Amino acid sequence: MSVKLAVKPQLQPKAAAAGGAYDLIIIGGGPAGLTAAIYAGRARLKTLIIEKMVLGGQASTAFQIENYPGFPEAVAGHELAQKMADQANKLGVEVLWGGAAELKKEEQSWSVQVDGKPVRAKAVIIATGWENAKLGVPGEAKFRGRGVSYCATCDGAFYKDKNIIVVGGGNSAIEEALFLTRFAAKVSVVHRRDELRADKILAERAKSHPKIYFFWHAVVEEIRGDKNVAEVALKDLVSGKKLIVPVDGVFIYVGSQPNTGFLKGLIKLDDHGYILTDEKMKTSAEGLFAAGDVRAKTLRQIVTAAADGAQAAESAREYIESKG
């Protein structure tokens, strides 16, 4: 079922005909996809976003966003996502809730399979983003949802006055560690190096916070417990010593992996599975474009995703018009 744009599930927009044909399909409703939709809507392209979770993508789960231009006092992720969705909605963009399982070229269009039904368009923008990388250690999968989490904004409130561990040293890890101090009694950051990779301002805040502690040059070897997480086995990479740390929860931020599994063999990807494009967001397949964090690039931020989305929409418009 196709519906008008909505970030919040309680909104029930007008339905559109299933299986219809569009000028442009955008797979993914994060900042890149929403920006592309805004530009496509302004170009009067009949546009559909396909999204399986929530509009705004990873950005919608951020507690505060401090580096997006125009918000000097910071903005909540869900608020920024809602504003982007509202803007696209005003331009007549539609959304189809579901997962894109297959993408293939037909004579004059692209066909996307969504929950077993095809939707067609003259051009497609892939903006599927990424998902959190896994540690791959014993206990991680077993305790997911029972002490192992990848979203502090989603699950932080369950850990009021408890001890938790955050694994990672980049911006995501430190932002979420700071957020978790609102609930937890103690937040321990486990990082394999002896210095954080996060922006200096975030690192300074974390190091000076009375609730945040650090396990430097350490890695998680196992997550243990009975029904829920009870302890974590750490290894010091310098001394080789093992340490058992009692904890109630483990939040993991050790990188990302692109959502490109349905594209293998269709277009060129780099060694990590990210989509290769030129500066106009064109992929190796005609009429197929990519934008945002799913693309092979050096900086993955909301502002760069938005820039990608704008360029991808413009390139898609040019392509569509060239085909008459």
C-alpha positions as CSV (number, residue, x, y, z in Angstrom):
1,M,0.0,0.0,0.0
2,S,1.3,3.4,-0.9
3,V,0.6,6.3,1.4
4,K,1.5,9.9,1.9
5,L,4.6,10.7,3.9
6,A,4.6,10.3,7.6
7,V,7.4,9.9,10.2
8,K,5.1,9.0,13.1
9,P,3.2,5.7,12.7
10,Q,0.0,7.1,14.2
11,L,-0.4,9.3,11.1
12,Q,-2.6,7.6,8.5
13,P,-2.1,9.4,5.1
14,K,-4.2,8.9,2.0
15,A,-3.6,5.6,0.1
16,A,-2.4,5.4,-3.5
17,A,-2.8,2.6,-6.0
18,A,-0.4,-0.3,-5.6
19,G,1.8,-1.4,-8.5
20,G,1.7,2.0,-10.1
21,A,4.3,3.6,-12.4
22,Y,6.4,6.6,-11.3
23,D,8.9,8.9,-12.8
24,L,11.3,8.3,-9.9
25,I,11.6,5.7,-7.1
26,I,13.8,6.4,-4.1
27,I,14.7,3.3,-2.1
28,G,15.3,4.6,1.5
29,G,13.8,7.4,3.5
30,G,16.8,8.8,5.4
31,P,18.2,12.3,4.9
32,A,19.5,11.4,1.5
33,G,16.3,9.9,0.3
34,L,14.1,12.7,1.8
35,T,16.3,15.4,0.2
36,A,16.1,13.7,-3.1
37,A,12.4,13.5,-2.8
38,I,12.2,17.2,-2.0
39,Y,14.2,18.1,-5.1
40,A,12.3,15.6,-7.3
41,G,9.0,17.0,-6.0
42,R,10.0,20.5,-6.9
43,A,10.8,19.3,-10.4
44,R,7.3,17.9,-10.6
45,L,8.4,14.3,-10.9
46,K,6.0,11.7,-9.8
47,T,8.0,10.3,-6.9
48,L,7.7,7.4,-4.6
49,I,9.9,6.6,-1.5
50,I,10.2,3.0,-0.4
51,E,11.0,2.7,3.3
52,K,10.8,-0.4,5.5
53,M,11.3,1.2,8.9
54,V,11.0,4.9,9.7
55,L,11.5,8.1,7.7
56,G,14.7,9.8,8.8
57,G,16.8,6.6,8.9
58,Q,19.6,6.5,11.5
59,A,19.3,10.2,11.9
60,S,15.8,9.9,13.4
61,T,17.2,7.9,16.4
62,A,19.8,10.5,17.3
63,F,19.1,12.3,20.6
64,Q,20.7,15.5,19.5
65,I,22.3,16.7,16.2
66,E,24.7,19.5,16.8
67,N,26.4,19.8,13.4
68,Y,23.6,20.3,11.0
69,P,23.6,23.9,9.7
70,G,20.8,26.1,10.8
71,F,20.4,24.6,14.3
72,P,22.9,26.4,16.6
73,E,21.2,25.0,19.7
74,A,21.1,21.4,18.3
75,V,18.0,19.6,17.0
76,A,16.5,16.2,18.0
77,G,16.9,13.6,15.2
78,H,13.2,12.8,15.1
79,E,12.4,16.5,14.8
80,L,14.7,17.1,11.9
81,A,13.4,13.9,10.1
82,Q,9.8,15.1,10.6
83,K,10.6,18.5,9.1
84,M,12.2,16.9,6.0
85,A,9.2,14.5,5.6
86,D,6.7,17.4,6.0
87,Q,8.6,19.3,3.3
88,A,8.5,16.3,0.9
89,N,4.8,15.7,1.7
90,K,3.8,19.2,0.7
91,L,5.3,18.5,-2.7
92,G,3.1,15.4,-3.3
93,V,5.8,12.7,-2.7
94,E,4.4,9.3,-1.7
95,V,5.8,6.5,0.4
96,L,5.4,2.8,0.2
97,W,6.1,1.0,3.5
98,G,8.1,-2.2,2.9
99,G,11.4,-3.7,2.0
100,A,12.9,-3.6,-1.5
101,A,13.8,-7.2,-2.2
102,E,14.8,-7.1,-5.9
103,L,15.7,-4.4,-8.5
104,K,15.8,-5.2,-12.2
105,K,15.9,-3.3,-15.5
106,E,13.0,-3.7,-17.9
107,E,12.7,-2.2,-21.4
108,Q,12.0,1.4,-20.6
109,S,12.0,1.3,-16.8
110,W,13.2,-0.2,-13.5
111,S,11.1,-2.6,-11.5
112,V,11.4,-2.8,-7.7
113,Q,9.9,-5.8,-5.8
114,V,8.3,-4.7,-2.5
115,D,6.8,-7.5,-0.5
116,G,6.2,-9.5,-3.6
117,K,4.7,-6.7,-5.7
118,P,6.4,-4.8,-8.5
119,V,6.6,-1.0,-8.6
120,R,8.0,0.7,-11.7
121,A,9.8,4.0,-12.5
122,K,11.9,5.5,-15.2
123,A,14.8,6.0,-12.7
124,V,15.7,4.9,-9.3
125,I,17.8,6.4,-6.5
126,I,19.3,4.0,-3.9
127,A,19.5,5.6,-0.5
128,T,19.4,2.5,1.7
129,G,22.1,3.7,4.1
130,W,23.8,1.3,6.5
131,E,23.2,-0.7,9.6
132,N,25.4,-1.2,12.7
133,A,28.2,-3.6,12.3
134,K,28.3,-6.5,14.7
135,L,31.1,-7.5,17.0
136,G,30.7,-11.2,16.1
137,V,31.5,-12.4,19.6
138,P,29.8,-15.2,21.6
139,G,26.6,-14.0,23.3
140,E,26.0,-11.0,21.0
141,A,23.2,-12.5,19.0
142,K,21.8,-14.5,21.9
143,F,21.3,-11.4,24.1
144,R,20.1,-9.0,21.5
145,G,17.1,-7.3,23.0
146,R,18.0,-8.8,26.4
147,G,20.9,-6.5,27.2
148,V,22.6,-6.1,23.8
149,S,21.5,-3.0,21.9
150,Y,22.6,-0.9,18.9
151,C,20.4,2.2,19.8
152,A,20.8,4.1,23.0
153,T,17.9,6.4,22.1
154,C,15.6,3.4,21.7
155,D,16.7,1.4,24.8
156,G,18.5,3.8,27.1
157,A,15.5,4.4,29.4
158,F,15.5,0.6,30.3
159,Y,18.8,1.1,32.1
160,K,18.0,3.6,34.8
161,D,20.5,3.4,37.7
162,K,22.3,0.4,36.0
163,N,25.8,-0.2,34.8
164,I,26.4,-0.4,31.1
165,I,29.2,-0.7,28.5
166,V,29.5,1.2,25.2
167,V,31.8,-0.5,22.7
168,G,33.5,1.9,20.2
169,G,35.4,5.2,20.1
170,G,33.9,7.1,17.2
171,N,31.2,9.9,17.2
172,S,28.3,7.5,17.4
173,A,29.7,5.7,20.4
174,I,30.6,8.8,22.4
175,E,27.4,10.6,21.5
176,E,25.4,7.7,22.8
177,A,27.6,7.2,25.8
178,L,26.9,10.8,26.8
179,F,23.1,10.3,26.2
180,L,23.1,7.1,28.3
181,T,24.4,9.0,31.3
182,R,20.9,10.4,31.7
183,F,19.8,7.0,32.8
184,A,22.7,4.8,33.9
185,A,24.6,4.9,37.1
186,K,27.8,4.1,35.2
187,V,28.8,4.1,31.6
188,S,32.1,2.3,30.6
189,V,33.5,2.9,27.2
190,V,35.5,0.0,25.7
191,H,37.9,1.1,22.9
192,R,40.6,-0.8,21.2
193,R,42.9,2.2,21.0
194,D,44.2,4.6,23.6
195,E,42.6,7.7,22.1
196,L,39.0,8.3,20.9
197,R,38.3,8.8,17.2
198,A,35.3,11.0,18.0
199,D,35.3,14.8,17.4
200,K,37.4,16.6,20.0
201,I,34.5,18.4,21.5
202,L,32.7,15.1,22.2
203,A,35.8,13.4,23.5
204,E,36.4,16.3,25.9
205,R,32.8,16.0,27.2
206,A,33.1,12.3,27.7
207,K,36.4,12.4,29.5
208,S,35.2,15.0,31.9
209,H,31.9,13.4,32.6
210,P,31.7,11.9,36.2
211,K,29.6,8.9,35.0
212,I,31.8,7.8,32.1
213,Y,34.8,5.5,32.5
214,F,37.2,4.0,30.0
215,F,38.8,0.6,29.2
216,W,41.5,1.6,26.8
217,H,43.2,-0.7,24.2
218,A,40.5,-3.4,25.1
219,V,38.1,-5.5,23.2
220,V,35.0,-7.5,24.1
221,E,35.6,-11.3,23.8
222,E,32.3,-12.6,25.1
223,I,28.9,-11.4,26.4
224,R,27.5,-13.6,29.2
225,G,24.4,-14.1,31.2
226,D,21.4,-16.2,31.9
227,K,18.2,-14.7,30.7
228,N,19.7,-11.3,30.3
229,V,23.3,-9.8,30.1
230,A,25.1,-10.1,33.4
231,E,28.8,-9.7,32.5
232,V,31.3,-9.0,29.7
233,A,34.7,-10.7,29.2
234,L,37.3,-8.1,28.0
235,K,40.8,-8.6,26.8
236,D,43.6,-6.0,27.2
237,L,45.4,-5.8,23.8
238,V,48.6,-4.6,25.4
239,S,49.1,-6.9,28.4
240,G,46.9,-9.8,27.1
241,K,45.1,-9.9,30.4
242,K,41.4,-11.0,30.7
243,L,38.9,-9.1,32.8
244,I,35.3,-9.9,33.7
245,V,33.1,-6.8,34.1
246,P,29.6,-7.1,35.6
247,V,27.2,-5.1,33.5
248,D,23.4,-4.9,32.8
249,G,23.7,-3.8,29.2
250,V,26.0,-3.5,26.2
251,F,25.6,-0.9,23.5
252,I,27.6,-1.6,20.3
253,Y,29.0,1.1,17.9
254,V,31.9,-0.4,16.0
255,G,31.2,0.8,12.5
256,S,28.7,0.1,9.8
257,Q,27.8,-2.1,6.9
258,P,25.9,-0.9,3.8
259,N,22.4,-2.2,3.0
260,T,23.3,-3.4,-0.5
261,G,22.7,-7.1,-0.3
262,F,19.9,-6.9,-2.9
263,L,22.3,-5.2,-5.4
264,K,25.1,-7.7,-5.8
265,G,25.8,-8.4,-9.4
266,L,23.6,-5.5,-10.6
267,I,26.0,-2.6,-10.1
268,K,29.6,-2.0,-9.1
269,L,30.4,-2.0,-5.4
270,D,33.6,-1.5,-3.5
271,D,35.3,-4.1,-1.4
272,H,33.2,-3.3,1.6
273,G,29.9,-3.4,-0.3
274,Y,29.4,0.4,-0.7
275,I,28.0,1.7,-4.1
276,L,30.5,3.2,-6.5
277,T,29.3,6.4,-8.2
278,D,30.6,9.4,-10.1
279,E,30.3,13.0,-8.9
280,K,26.7,13.1,-10.3
281,M,25.7,10.1,-8.2
282,K,25.4,7.9,-11.3
283,T,26.1,4.2,-10.7
284,S,27.4,1.7,-13.3
285,A,23.8,1.1,-14.5
286,E,21.9,3.6,-16.7
287,G,19.0,5.2,-14.8
288,L,20.2,4.0,-11.5
289,F,21.7,6.5,-9.0
290,A,22.9,6.3,-5.4
291,A,23.0,8.8,-2.5
292,G,24.0,9.1,1.1
293,D,25.8,6.7,3.4
294,V,25.3,3.7,1.1
295,R,27.7,5.3,-1.3
296,A,31.5,4.8,-1.2
297,K,32.9,8.1,0.2
298,T,35.1,9.4,3.0
299,L,32.6,11.4,5.1
300,R,29.2,10.1,6.2
301,Q,27.2,12.9,7.8
302,I,23.6,14.1,7.5
303,V,24.7,17.2,5.7
304,T,26.7,15.1,3.1
305,A,23.7,12.7,2.7
306,A,21.5,15.7,2.0
307,A,24.0,17.0,-0.6
308,D,24.1,13.6,-2.3
309,G,20.3,13.4,-2.4
310,A,20.0,16.8,-4.1
311,Q,22.6,15.9,-6.7
312,A,21.0,12.4,-7.3
313,A,17.6,14.0,-7.9
314,E,19.0,16.5,-10.3
315,S,20.8,13.8,-12.2
316,A,17.7,11.6,-12.3
317,R,15.7,14.5,-13.6
318,E,18.2,15.1,-16.4
319,Y,18.1,11.4,-17.3
320,I,14.3,11.2,-17.3
321,E,14.0,14.2,-19.5
322,S,16.7,12.9,-21.9
323,K,14.5,9.8,-22.4
324,G,11.5,11.9,-23.3
